[in-house]
Amino acid sequence: MQSEIRNTLNRLLHDKGLPPLRRVYYVSREENGAKVKAAGIETVTLVARDYFRLNLGDDAVYIPYHRIVEITAGSEILWKSRKWDLARARNNS
């Protein structure tokens, strides 16, 4: 599964044929619980073996692949977690 996620993230970064609105939805752990957040592909600065890195202003955030909920390009879902359901995760956050 991790290589499938990694390949999808790399496709999102490099495939010029995809729609410009490219997002990664992930579970963010916060003080008051977990929340689903969306990151634009322009914030992804590293795709590693087990995680990806987001640059959010002055902060770098490392997100392990098991916390990815969904990867989209425009209205197309490129990858969807079997563990997380985006609508349910949003309602629980």
N, C-alpha and C positions, 0 to 999 in steps of 0.2 A: 504494500500500500504506500509506503513512504516514497518509493521511486516513482509511483504514479503521481503523487502529489508534487514531488520535485519536478517531474517532467511537465506537469500542467502549469506550475509557477513559471518555469523557464519559457514555456510557450507564451504565457501571458506577457512576459517581459520582452520577447523577441519577435513574435509573429505580428508583422505589420498589417496583416489581413484581418485581424480581429477588430471589433468595434473599439473606439477609444475609451469608453467607460469600462474599466476593468477593475474588479474588486475582489478582495479576499475577506470573507467574513470569518471571524475567529472569536473564541471565548477568551475574554480578558479577566484575569483575577484582580479584584480590587478589594479595598478594605471592607466595603459593605456587601461583598458577594461577587459572583461571576456575572459578567455582562457580555453580550454579543456586540462586537464592534466591527465596523467595515473599514478597510484600508484600501486606498487607491494604489494601483500598481506602481505609481511613481514614487511611493514611499518605501517600496521594497528595494533594499540595497544589497542583499546577500541571500542566495538560496543554497543552503548547506545540506548535508546528508540527513539530518534529523530535525532541522528547524529553518526558519527564515528570519531575517532581520529587517525591522522597520526603522527608518529614521524619522522621528517625530520632533521636529525642531532641533533642540539641543540634546534630545534623548534618543538612545538606541534601545529598541525593545526586541527581545528574542522570543519568538513564538514557536513552540514545538509543533510538529505536524499533527499530533493527536488532538490539538485544540482548534484545528481548522474545521469550520462548519460547512462552508461552501465557497467555491471559486467561480466567478462569473465574468463574462465579457458581453456587455450590453444586456440583453434579456436572456442570453444563452447561459445555461448552467454547464460549466465545463467539468466540474467535479463536485460531488456531494457526499458528505459523510454519512455512513450508515449509523454511526453512533449518535450524532446530533441531528435534530430537525430544526431548520432555521426559524420557522414560525414559532415552534414550541420554545426554542431557546430564547427568542426575543421576548416572549410572554413571561418567561420565568426570570428574566433579568430586570 
